[in-house]
């Protein structure tokens, strides 16, 4: 599906819920979580520009292309208003979309949001600056055992898991230029939270290596017992939190 906008899948019935995947993993990330949501929502699971079967962005900002493409899907499906569930690095484009089209958004759930501060943010920006001068370095980091190690560390806290290889294969199949643009335009914490709006939930894993401690004031925060692989390995408790918040 999707024609010239985005590739997407539909499932379930009820209030519409847009699902935005994370870094390079397409809508396959929702395989375990979506069955718990389909009785409550009409799921619109998209693949962001350049990921999976969605066309690559045409020269403009990756975030701007993602915003326009998501809005195009909403209009194509004739959905007056929908809520958003976004995972990992996908929370950046989802929050930007919510900020650009607030009248079309009911609520936003940011699942496993990378609240990068301190050395985590500095490390990402340093690597991206290096890649801008030496793109081959970024290509090297996003391939082979380096990519496997990054996925194992970030997604699973370095613990062995059968899913690591699956995620690595899927990420490695995406255009590196798209992966880099996705990373390059991810916003700092303050901008991310400002864009998301008032009716937003940060749903964080208690053992998530990627995220720092969420702010205590000014934002709704909930936790589940898990790491950054929450939508896969903790699908049922994550779904319960999502359903509870969106029913509010």
Beta strands, then each sheet from edge to edge (+ up, - down):
strand 1: 8-11
strand 2: 15-20
strand 3: 41-46
strand 4: 82-87
strand 5: 105-111
strand 6: 200-205
strand 7: 220-224
sheet 1: 1+ 3- 2- 4- 5- 6- 7-
end
